[in-house]
């Protein structure tokens, strides 16, 4: 069994050994006595008698008894504990997945290895569990500490600021109340970690510069322009160079002078005839914000069919003016090529389109009365936040709504605007309850006899409807995302549809291989952009649905001024030893033995003193 001590300060009691020896080195100085004859003195054995003169050490029974007593006192004060055999200690290590930890990954590995070596030095078996705070992902379990450290070496933190509580709760529930939970991060906390976790912070203040924020806008001349900020997060003046990488080419470097905690705006036209490029800043310790991959945004094109008529009363010209003003919308001559049909409701020919459409009521009567009643909006993403209280419309032919239609706007008992969803197709829906295979927006009043076209709410509602239909259209597009951002991707979800193939190329200074992953087309839950900076594309079958770039945009993780070291494991080893050991059950016997040794030593000293007085002829004091 392994031996440990609960109170190391008890070893100070061993200082009593040199103290006892020093006392026995001191001898009483002899007094000269003149006598006539020496034969009258009986030969005496010299004894070790205390005094104020240092002489050579003479061994005696009291000396050894006193030394043994000091050793027993030290043994009792150190509180010896005997480690139990066949004990198992469970330790869960929760790694902070925040991107800032990438700077301190080597320091974290070294400190974790040293801490585990100390904590488990006296334990027979230790079960480890390694988790990261991102989605409470379990990285590895087992009793092999070397394997655990290997997994830690391959771990890559890229997540933004997030709450570690779910991962700590999972760790505590796994190891139980007797287990140890260690939260490894790079900054101190204002409060202790939850779930009785121990904090191990491996951070330290760092100077860092990088890109913050990103946008691609269309200038007045129609040219794409990218915009970003070069940010200095540190407390010292920094000089950096930046340039653009376009394939194997790079532009001439431009020097930046960044004041402490200040930013400099950067913008430039997107390179002509280029689909993607990378904005690069001179690298520092935190490399995630030093490279900014970007693609030229390409939104899905939405095609609209508007019927042509020679009738002067027809609204076709108005419809072309309204719908043609929206971005990424084109009017096509053939109805078969259209994503959305625009038209009027004819009660004499009530047949309605079988695809997405926008239908308006039209009343041939020259004049009619205004509608009465309070205007009430429903709760729907298409109409939320829009003000319709200024709407004025006249009585007109009604479009009969169906039972499953979603009414967006009422005036009195009359539904003015409603949405009809058609079943079939791939069944993809968005937050607006609009499906790609047939979503129809109905205006149940005559636009010509209303002021709706002068209300901002009317244009915004049309824009939202067109955007929802576009988003749910299966077509190729190009976008820029933040790392780990949710991707709303419309794809074929029908049984037997091809799987989604994701191809990702990390943006690094060295050439990286393409990483490929496969996801079933009908997978539940959202898709997410890669957690690393780079370029990726998602394809289904032979069709590329998305080309995109990922950028790191969490400025809180790029600021290392608050990174500080901390270690809350100092008392953990004592807790583990106490839990897996037992105290010396014979302490009462050792205490009695120590008292007996002291009594025997006192008896020897008293006997020697009496004998010395008798041999020297000392006169006893009168009673």
C-alpha positions as CSV (number, residue, x, y, z in Angstrom):
1,X,0.0,0.0,0.0
2,X,1.2,3.6,-0.8
3,X,1.8,5.9,2.2
4,X,0.9,9.6,2.2
5,X,0.7,12.3,4.8
6,X,-2.2,14.6,5.5
7,X,-0.3,17.3,7.3
8,X,3.2,17.9,6.0
9,X,3.8,20.6,8.5
10,X,4.0,17.9,11.1
11,X,7.5,17.1,9.9
12,X,8.6,20.3,11.7
13,X,8.4,18.2,14.9
14,X,11.5,16.4,13.8
15,X,13.5,19.5,14.8
16,X,13.1,18.1,18.3
17,X,15.8,15.6,17.5
18,X,18.7,18.1,17.2
19,X,17.2,19.9,20.2
20,X,17.5,16.8,22.3
21,X,21.0,16.0,21.1
22,X,22.1,19.6,21.9
23,X,20.7,19.3,25.4
24,X,22.7,16.0,25.9
25,X,25.9,17.7,24.6
26,X,25.7,20.2,27.5
27,X,27.3,18.8,30.7
28,X,27.5,20.1,34.2
29,X,30.9,21.7,35.0
30,X,32.8,19.7,37.7
31,X,33.6,21.5,41.0
32,X,37.1,20.7,42.5
33,X,37.0,19.2,46.0
34,X,40.3,18.9,48.1
35,X,40.5,15.7,50.2
36,X,43.3,13.9,52.0
37,X,43.0,10.5,50.4
38,X,41.6,9.3,47.1
39,X,41.0,5.7,48.2
40,X,38.1,6.9,50.3
41,X,36.2,7.8,47.1
42,X,34.3,5.0,45.5
43,X,34.8,4.7,41.8
44,X,31.7,6.1,40.0
45,X,30.5,5.6,36.5
46,X,30.3,8.9,34.7
47,X,26.7,10.0,33.8
48,X,25.4,12.4,31.3
49,X,24.3,15.3,33.5
50,X,22.9,18.5,32.2
51,X,24.8,21.6,32.5
52,X,26.3,24.6,30.6
53,X,29.5,23.0,29.2
54,X,29.6,21.3,25.8
55,X,31.4,18.0,25.9
56,X,31.3,14.8,23.8
57,X,27.9,13.1,23.6
58,X,27.5,10.2,26.0
59,X,24.8,7.8,25.1
60,X,22.2,6.9,27.7
61,X,18.8,5.3,28.0
62,X,17.0,8.7,28.5
63,X,18.6,10.0,25.3
64,X,17.3,7.2,23.1
65,X,13.9,7.3,24.9
66,X,13.6,11.0,24.2
67,X,14.6,10.6,20.5
68,X,12.0,7.9,20.1
69,X,9.4,10.1,21.7
70,X,10.2,13.0,19.2
71,X,9.8,10.6,16.3
72,X,6.4,9.4,17.6
73,X,5.2,13.0,18.0
74,X,6.2,13.7,14.4
75,X,4.4,10.6,13.2
76,X,1.2,11.6,14.9
77,X,1.3,15.2,13.7
78,X,1.9,14.3,10.1
79,X,-1.4,12.3,10.0
80,X,-0.2,9.4,8.0
81,X,-2.7,7.9,5.6
82,X,-2.6,4.5,3.9
83,X,-3.9,4.4,0.2
84,X,-6.5,1.8,-0.5
85,X,-6.0,-0.7,-3.2
86,X,-8.3,-1.2,-6.2
87,X,-9.4,2.5,-6.0
88,X,-10.7,4.3,-9.1
89,X,-10.6,8.1,-9.5
90,X,-12.6,9.8,-12.3
91,X,-11.3,13.0,-13.8
92,X,-13.2,15.0,-16.4
93,X,-11.2,17.7,-18.3
94,X,-13.5,20.3,-20.0
95,X,-11.6,22.3,-22.7
96,X,-12.8,25.8,-23.5
97,X,-13.5,25.7,-27.3
98,X,-13.1,29.4,-27.7
99,X,-10.9,30.4,-30.5
100,X,-8.5,32.3,-28.2
101,X,-7.4,29.0,-26.7
102,X,-5.6,28.2,-30.0
103,X,-2.8,30.5,-28.8
104,X,-2.4,28.6,-25.6
105,X,-2.9,25.1,-26.7
106,X,0.7,24.0,-26.1
107,X,0.7,25.6,-22.6
108,X,-2.6,23.9,-21.9
109,X,-1.2,20.5,-22.8
110,X,1.9,21.0,-20.6
111,X,0.0,22.2,-17.6
112,X,-2.6,19.5,-17.9
113,X,0.1,16.8,-18.1
114,X,1.8,18.2,-15.0
115,X,-1.4,18.5,-13.1
116,X,-2.6,14.9,-13.8
117,X,0.8,13.6,-12.9
118,X,0.5,15.2,-9.4
119,X,-3.1,14.4,-8.9
120,X,-2.9,10.7,-9.8
121,X,0.6,9.8,-8.4
122,X,-0.9,7.7,-5.5
123,X,-4.0,6.5,-7.3
124,X,-4.2,2.9,-8.5
125,X,-6.5,3.5,-11.5
126,X,-7.7,6.8,-13.0
127,X,-10.5,7.1,-15.6
128,X,-10.2,10.2,-17.8
129,X,-12.8,11.9,-19.9
130,X,-12.0,14.8,-22.3
131,X,-14.7,17.2,-23.4
132,X,-14.9,20.5,-25.2
133,X,-17.4,23.2,-24.5
134,X,-18.6,23.4,-28.1
135,X,-21.8,21.4,-28.2
136,X,-20.4,19.4,-25.2
137,X,-18.5,17.2,-27.6
138,X,-16.8,14.2,-26.0
139,X,-13.3,13.9,-27.4
140,X,-12.1,10.8,-25.6
141,X,-12.3,8.5,-22.6
142,X,-10.2,5.8,-21.0
143,X,-7.4,5.1,-18.5
144,X,-4.5,5.8,-20.8
145,X,-3.1,9.3,-20.0
146,X,-0.7,9.3,-23.0
147,X,-3.7,8.7,-25.4
148,X,-5.5,11.5,-23.7
149,X,-2.6,13.9,-24.3
150,X,-2.4,12.8,-27.9
151,X,-6.0,13.7,-28.4
152,X,-5.4,17.0,-26.8
153,X,-2.5,17.7,-29.2
154,X,-4.8,17.2,-32.2
155,X,-7.6,19.4,-30.7
156,X,-8.4,22.6,-32.5
157,X,-10.5,25.3,-30.8
158,X,-12.3,27.7,-33.3
159,X,-15.6,28.6,-31.6
160,X,-16.6,32.1,-30.6
161,X,-17.6,33.2,-27.1
162,X,-20.1,30.8,-25.6
163,X,-21.5,29.4,-22.3
164,X,-19.5,26.4,-20.9
165,X,-22.1,25.5,-18.4
166,X,-23.7,22.6,-20.5
167,X,-20.4,20.9,-20.9
168,X,-19.5,21.3,-17.2
169,X,-22.9,19.9,-16.2
170,X,-22.4,16.9,-18.5
171,X,-18.9,16.3,-17.0
172,X,-20.2,16.5,-13.4
173,X,-23.1,14.1,-14.1
174,X,-20.6,11.6,-15.7
175,X,-17.9,11.5,-13.0
176,X,-20.3,11.9,-10.1
177,X,-19.9,13.8,-6.9
178,X,-16.7,11.9,-6.1
179,X,-15.1,12.8,-9.4
180,X,-12.9,15.8,-10.3
181,X,-14.0,18.3,-13.0
182,X,-11.2,20.6,-14.4
183,X,-12.2,23.5,-16.6
184,X,-9.3,24.6,-18.8
185,X,-9.6,28.1,-20.2
186,X,-7.4,31.1,-20.9
187,X,-9.0,33.7,-18.6
188,X,-10.0,34.0,-15.0
189,X,-13.7,34.1,-14.0
190,X,-15.5,36.6,-11.8
191,X,-17.2,33.6,-10.0
192,X,-16.1,30.0,-9.5
193,X,-17.0,27.6,-12.3
194,X,-20.4,26.0,-11.8
195,X,-20.9,22.3,-10.8
196,X,-18.0,22.3,-8.4
197,X,-15.4,22.5,-11.2
198,X,-11.8,23.4,-10.6
199,X,-10.4,26.3,-12.8
200,X,-7.1,25.9,-14.7
201,X,-6.4,29.1,-16.7
202,X,-3.4,28.9,-19.0
203,X,-3.7,32.4,-20.6
204,X,-1.5,35.4,-20.5
205,X,-1.9,38.9,-22.1
206,X,-1.0,39.1,-25.8
207,X,-0.7,41.8,-28.4
208,X,-2.9,41.1,-31.4
209,X,-4.0,42.7,-34.6
210,X,-6.5,41.4,-37.1
211,X,-9.6,42.0,-39.3
212,X,-12.9,42.8,-37.7
213,X,-16.2,42.8,-39.6
214,X,-16.7,42.2,-43.3
215,X,-19.2,43.3,-45.9
216,X,-19.5,43.3,-49.7
217,X,-21.6,46.1,-51.1
218,X,-22.6,47.2,-54.6
219,X,-21.4,50.7,-55.5
220,X,-23.4,53.2,-57.6
221,X,-21.6,52.1,-60.7
222,X,-22.6,48.4,-60.1
223,X,-19.1,47.3,-59.0
224,X,-18.7,45.1,-55.9
225,X,-16.7,46.6,-53.1
226,X,-15.4,44.8,-50.0
227,X,-15.1,46.6,-46.7
228,X,-13.5,45.6,-43.4
229,X,-11.7,47.1,-40.3
230,X,-8.0,46.5,-39.3
231,X,-8.2,46.4,-35.5
232,X,-5.4,46.7,-32.9
233,X,-6.6,45.0,-29.7
234,X,-3.4,45.5,-27.7
235,X,-1.9,48.4,-25.7
236,X,1.0,49.1,-28.0
237,X,1.5,50.8,-31.3
238,X,1.6,48.1,-34.1
239,X,2.8,48.1,-37.7
240,X,1.4,45.6,-40.1
241,X,1.3,44.9,-43.8
242,X,-1.7,43.6,-45.7
243,X,-2.3,42.3,-49.2
244,X,-4.7,40.3,-51.4
245,X,-4.1,36.8,-52.5
246,X,-5.9,35.8,-55.7
247,X,-5.1,32.2,-56.5
248,X,-1.3,32.0,-56.8
249,X,-0.9,35.7,-57.2
250,X,-0.7,38.4,-54.5
251,X,-0.9,42.2,-54.6
252,X,1.9,44.5,-53.4
253,X,1.9,44.8,-49.6
254,X,0.5,48.0,-48.0
255,X,1.7,49.1,-44.6
256,X,-0.7,49.9,-41.7
257,X,0.1,51.8,-38.5
258,X,-2.4,50.8,-35.9
259,X,-2.9,52.9,-32.7
260,X,-3.6,50.9,-29.5
261,X,-7.2,49.8,-29.3
262,X,-8.0,51.6,-32.6
263,X,-9.2,50.5,-36.0
264,X,-8.5,51.5,-39.6
265,X,-11.2,51.0,-42.3
266,X,-10.1,49.2,-45.4
267,X,-12.0,48.9,-48.7
268,X,-11.3,48.1,-52.3
269,X,-13.2,47.0,-55.4
270,X,-13.6,43.2,-55.7
271,X,-11.0,42.0,-58.2
272,X,-12.4,41.8,-61.7
273,X,-13.2,38.4,-63.2
274,X,-12.6,36.8,-59.8
275,X,-14.9,34.6,-57.8
276,X,-12.9,34.4,-54.6
277,X,-9.8,35.9,-53.0
278,X,-8.2,36.3,-49.5
279,X,-7.3,39.4,-47.6
280,X,-4.2,38.8,-45.6
281,X,-2.5,40.6,-42.7
282,X,1.0,40.0,-41.5
283,X,0.7,37.1,-39.1
284,X,0.9,37.3,-35.3
285,X,0.3,34.8,-32.5
286,X,-3.5,34.6,-33.1
287,X,-3.8,33.7,-36.8
288,X,-7.5,33.2,-37.2
289,X,-8.2,36.9,-37.8
290,X,-5.2,37.5,-39.9
291,X,-6.8,35.9,-43.0
292,X,-10.1,37.0,-44.5
293,X,-11.4,34.7,-47.3
294,X,-14.2,36.2,-49.4
295,X,-16.3,35.3,-52.4
296,X,-18.2,37.6,-54.7
297,X,-21.9,37.2,-53.5
298,X,-24.2,35.7,-56.1
299,X,-27.8,35.5,-55.0
300,X,-30.4,33.2,-56.6
301,X,-32.1,34.8,-59.6
302,X,-35.9,34.9,-59.3
303,X,-37.9,34.8,-62.6
304,X,-41.3,36.4,-62.8
305,X,-43.9,36.1,-65.5
306,X,-46.4,39.0,-66.1
307,X,-49.2,38.6,-68.7
308,X,-49.3,41.1,-71.5
309,X,-52.6,42.6,-72.6
310,X,-53.8,45.4,-74.9
311,X,-56.5,46.3,-72.4
312,X,-55.9,49.8,-71.1
313,X,-57.4,48.7,-67.8
314,X,-54.8,46.0,-67.4
315,X,-52.3,46.4,-64.5
316,X,-49.4,44.7,-66.4
317,X,-47.4,47.9,-66.8
318,X,-47.7,48.6,-63.1
319,X,-46.7,45.1,-62.2
320,X,-43.6,45.4,-64.4
321,X,-42.7,48.7,-62.8
322,X,-43.1,47.3,-59.2
323,X,-41.6,43.8,-59.5
324,X,-38.8,44.9,-61.9
325,X,-37.5,47.3,-59.3
326,X,-36.4,44.5,-56.9
327,X,-32.8,43.2,-57.1
328,X,-32.0,39.8,-58.6
329,X,-35.5,39.6,-60.2
330,X,-35.9,39.3,-64.0
331,X,-39.1,39.2,-66.0
332,X,-39.3,36.3,-68.4
333,X,-41.7,36.0,-71.4
334,X,-42.5,32.3,-71.0
335,X,-44.6,31.1,-68.1
336,X,-42.8,27.8,-68.0
337,X,-39.5,29.5,-67.1
338,X,-41.0,31.6,-64.3
339,X,-40.7,31.0,-60.6
340,X,-43.6,33.3,-59.8
341,X,-46.7,34.2,-61.8
342,X,-48.3,37.7,-61.4
343,X,-51.9,38.2,-62.4
344,X,-55.4,39.3,-61.6
345,X,-58.3,37.2,-60.3
346,X,-61.1,36.8,-62.8
347,X,-64.3,35.5,-61.3
348,X,-65.4,34.4,-64.7
349,X,-62.3,32.3,-65.1
350,X,-61.4,31.3,-61.5
351,X,-58.6,29.0,-62.4
352,X,-55.5,29.8,-60.3
353,X,-51.8,29.1,-60.9
354,X,-50.3,25.8,-59.7
355,X,-47.0,27.4,-58.8
356,X,-45.9,30.3,-56.7
357,X,-47.9,33.4,-57.6
358,X,-49.0,36.9,-56.5
359,X,-52.7,37.4,-57.3
360,X,-54.6,40.7,-57.1
361,X,-58.4,41.2,-57.1
362,X,-59.7,43.4,-59.9
363,X,-63.2,44.9,-60.0
364,X,-64.5,46.2,-63.4
365,X,-66.9,48.5,-61.7
366,X,-65.9,52.1,-62.1
367,X,-66.8,53.1,-58.5
368,X,-67.6,51.5,-55.2
369,X,-67.8,52.3,-51.5
370,X,-64.8,52.3,-49.1
371,X,-64.4,49.3,-46.9
372,X,-65.3,49.8,-43.2
373,X,-63.9,48.2,-40.1
374,X,-60.8,48.1,-38.1
375,X,-57.6,46.9,-39.8
376,X,-55.9,44.1,-37.8
377,X,-52.6,42.4,-38.6
378,X,-51.9,38.7,-37.9
379,X,-48.7,37.4,-36.4
380,X,-46.6,36.3,-39.3
381,X,-43.0,36.9,-40.4
382,X,-44.2,38.3,-43.7
383,X,-46.2,41.1,-42.1
384,X,-44.8,41.6,-38.7
385,X,-43.7,45.2,-37.9
386,X,-45.6,46.7,-40.9
387,X,-48.1,49.6,-40.4
388,X,-51.3,49.2,-42.4
389,X,-53.4,51.7,-40.5
390,X,-53.3,54.2,-43.4
391,X,-54.7,51.7,-46.0
392,X,-57.8,52.8,-47.9
393,X,-59.5,50.4,-50.3
394,X,-62.9,50.1,-51.9
395,X,-65.3,47.2,-52.1
396,X,-64.3,44.9,-54.9
397,X,-64.7,41.3,-56.1
398,X,-63.6,38.9,-53.4
399,X,-61.1,36.1,-53.8
400,X,-62.6,33.3,-51.8
401,X,-60.0,32.1,-49.2
402,X,-59.6,28.4,-48.3
403,X,-59.7,26.8,-44.9
404,X,-55.9,26.3,-44.7
405,X,-55.0,29.8,-46.0
406,X,-53.0,32.1,-43.6
407,X,-54.7,35.4,-43.4
408,X,-52.2,38.2,-42.9
409,X,-54.4,41.3,-42.8
410,X,-58.1,41.8,-41.9
411,X,-60.5,44.8,-42.2
412,X,-63.5,44.0,-40.2
413,X,-64.6,40.5,-41.3
414,X,-62.9,40.7,-44.7
415,X,-59.5,39.1,-45.3
416,X,-57.5,41.7,-47.3
417,X,-54.2,39.7,-47.7
418,X,-53.6,36.0,-47.2
419,X,-51.0,33.3,-48.2
420,X,-51.9,30.0,-49.7
421,X,-49.4,27.1,-49.4
422,X,-49.6,24.3,-51.9
423,X,-48.5,20.8,-51.1
424,X,-46.1,18.7,-53.1
425,X,-42.5,19.2,-54.3
426,X,-39.6,18.9,-51.9
427,X,-41.6,20.2,-49.0
428,X,-39.0,22.7,-47.9
429,X,-40.4,25.5,-45.7
430,X,-38.8,28.5,-44.1
431,X,-39.7,30.7,-41.1
432,X,-42.3,32.5,-43.2
433,X,-44.2,29.2,-43.8
434,X,-43.4,29.6,-47.6
435,X,-42.7,26.5,-49.6
436,X,-40.7,26.3,-52.8
437,X,-43.2,24.3,-54.6
438,X,-46.2,26.6,-54.5
439,X,-46.7,29.7,-52.3
440,X,-49.3,32.2,-53.4
441,X,-49.8,35.7,-52.0
442,X,-53.3,37.1,-52.5
443,X,-54.4,40.8,-52.3
444,X,-58.1,40.6,-51.8
445,X,-58.8,44.2,-53.0
446,X,-58.3,46.2,-56.2
447,X,-54.9,48.0,-56.2
448,X,-56.3,50.7,-58.6
449,X,-59.0,51.6,-56.1
450,X,-56.6,51.8,-53.1
451,X,-53.6,53.7,-51.8
452,X,-51.6,50.5,-51.1
453,X,-49.0,51.3,-53.8
454,X,-48.1,54.4,-51.9
455,X,-47.6,52.6,-48.5
456,X,-44.1,51.4,-47.6
457,X,-45.8,48.3,-46.0
458,X,-46.9,47.2,-49.5
459,X,-43.4,47.3,-51.0
460,X,-41.9,45.6,-48.0
461,X,-44.4,42.8,-48.0
462,X,-43.7,42.1,-51.7
463,X,-40.0,42.1,-51.0
464,X,-40.4,39.7,-48.1
465,X,-42.5,37.3,-50.2
466,X,-40.1,37.4,-53.1
467,X,-37.1,36.8,-50.7
468,X,-38.9,33.8,-49.1
469,X,-39.6,32.3,-52.5
470,X,-36.0,32.9,-53.6
471,X,-34.5,31.4,-50.5
472,X,-36.5,28.2,-50.9
473,X,-35.6,27.9,-54.6
474,X,-33.2,25.0,-55.4
475,X,-30.4,26.9,-57.2
476,X,-26.8,27.8,-57.0
477,X,-25.6,30.8,-55.0
478,X,-22.5,32.3,-53.4
479,X,-22.3,33.7,-49.9
480,X,-19.9,34.7,-47.1
481,X,-20.4,33.2,-43.6
482,X,-18.9,33.4,-40.2
483,X,-17.3,30.3,-38.8
484,X,-19.9,27.9,-37.4
485,X,-22.8,30.0,-38.7
486,X,-26.1,28.3,-39.5
487,X,-26.7,27.7,-43.2
488,X,-30.3,27.8,-44.6
489,X,-29.8,25.6,-47.7
490,X,-32.7,24.5,-49.9
491,X,-32.1,21.1,-51.3
492,X,-34.1,18.1,-52.6
493,X,-35.4,16.2,-49.6
494,X,-37.4,13.6,-51.4
495,X,-36.7,9.9,-50.7
496,X,-33.7,8.7,-52.7
497,X,-32.3,12.2,-53.2
498,X,-28.5,12.4,-53.4
499,X,-26.6,13.2,-50.3
500,X,-25.0,16.6,-49.7
501,X,-21.2,16.7,-50.3
502,X,-19.2,19.4,-48.5
503,X,-15.7,20.2,-49.8
504,X,-13.7,22.5,-47.6
505,X,-10.2,24.1,-48.1
506,X,-8.7,25.8,-45.1
507,X,-7.2,29.3,-45.7
508,X,-3.6,29.0,-44.3
509,X,-0.2,30.2,-45.3
510,X,0.7,26.7,-46.5
511,X,-1.2,24.6,-49.0
512,X,-3.9,22.5,-47.4
513,X,-5.7,19.4,-48.8
514,X,-9.4,19.5,-49.5
515,X,-11.5,17.9,-46.8
516,X,-14.7,16.2,-47.8
517,X,-17.8,15.2,-45.8
518,X,-21.1,13.8,-46.6
519,X,-24.5,14.6,-45.1
520,X,-27.9,12.8,-45.9
521,X,-30.2,15.1,-47.9
522,X,-33.1,14.6,-45.4
523,X,-30.9,15.2,-42.3
524,X,-32.9,16.9,-39.5
525,X,-31.4,20.0,-37.9
526,X,-29.6,23.0,-39.4
527,X,-26.4,22.8,-41.5
528,X,-23.4,24.8,-40.2
529,X,-20.5,26.5,-41.9
530,X,-17.1,24.9,-41.1
531,X,-15.5,26.0,-37.8
532,X,-12.3,27.0,-39.6
533,X,-11.4,29.9,-41.9
534,X,-11.4,29.0,-45.6
535,X,-13.5,28.2,-48.6
536,X,-16.1,25.5,-49.0
537,X,-18.9,24.4,-51.4
538,X,-21.9,22.1,-51.0
539,X,-23.1,20.0,-53.9
540,X,-26.0,17.6,-54.3
541,X,-25.5,15.2,-57.1
542,X,-24.1,17.0,-60.0
543,X,-25.4,20.4,-58.9
544,X,-23.4,22.9,-56.8
545,X,-25.9,24.5,-54.4
546,X,-23.5,26.8,-52.5
547,X,-20.1,28.4,-52.9
548,X,-19.0,30.2,-49.8
549,X,-16.2,31.5,-47.6
550,X,-15.9,31.5,-43.8
551,X,-14.4,34.3,-41.8
552,X,-13.7,34.7,-38.1
553,X,-15.7,37.6,-36.7
554,X,-15.8,37.3,-32.9
555,X,-13.8,40.3,-31.8
556,X,-14.1,39.3,-28.1
557,X,-11.9,36.2,-28.8
558,X,-9.3,38.4,-30.5
559,X,-8.8,40.6,-27.4
560,X,-6.2,39.0,-25.1
561,X,-5.8,41.9,-22.6
562,X,-7.9,40.0,-20.0
563,X,-6.2,36.6,-20.4
564,X,-4.6,35.7,-17.1
565,X,-3.2,32.5,-15.5
566,X,-5.0,30.8,-12.6
567,X,-4.8,27.4,-10.9
568,X,-7.5,26.1,-8.5
569,X,-6.0,22.6,-8.3
570,X,-3.8,23.1,-5.3
571,X,-6.3,21.5,-2.8
572,X,-7.5,18.9,-5.2
573,X,-4.7,16.4,-4.5
574,X,-5.4,16.5,-0.7
575,X,-9.1,15.9,-1.5
576,X,-8.3,12.9,-3.7
577,X,-5.9,11.4,-1.1
578,X,-8.5,11.8,1.7
579,X,-11.2,10.1,-0.4
580,X,-9.0,7.1,-1.4
581,X,-7.1,6.5,1.8
582,X,-7.6,5.6,5.5
583,X,-6.0,7.0,8.6
584,X,-3.5,5.1,10.8
585,X,-5.8,3.1,13.1
586,X,-3.1,2.6,15.7
587,X,-2.7,6.3,16.6
588,X,-4.0,5.7,20.1
589,X,-1.4,3.0,20.7
590,X,1.3,5.3,19.5
591,X,0.1,8.0,21.8
592,X,0.2,5.7,24.8
593,X,3.7,4.5,23.8
594,X,4.9,8.1,23.6
595,X,3.6,8.8,27.1
596,X,5.2,5.6,28.4
597,X,8.6,6.5,26.9
598,X,8.5,9.9,28.5
599,X,7.6,8.4,31.9
600,X,10.4,5.9,31.6
601,X,12.9,8.6,30.6
602,X,11.8,10.7,33.6
603,X,12.2,7.7,35.9
604,X,15.8,7.1,34.6
605,X,16.7,10.8,35.1
606,X,15.3,10.8,38.6
607,X,17.2,7.7,39.6
608,X,20.5,9.0,38.2
609,X,20.0,12.3,40.0
610,X,19.4,10.6,43.4
611,X,22.4,8.3,42.9
612,X,24.6,11.2,42.1
613,X,23.6,13.1,45.2
614,X,24.2,10.1,47.4
615,X,27.7,9.4,46.0
616,X,28.7,13.1,46.4
617,X,27.8,13.1,50.1
618,X,25.1,15.6,49.8
619,X,23.3,16.2,53.1
620,X,19.6,15.8,52.8
621,X,17.6,18.8,53.7
622,X,15.8,18.6,57.1
623,X,12.2,17.7,57.0
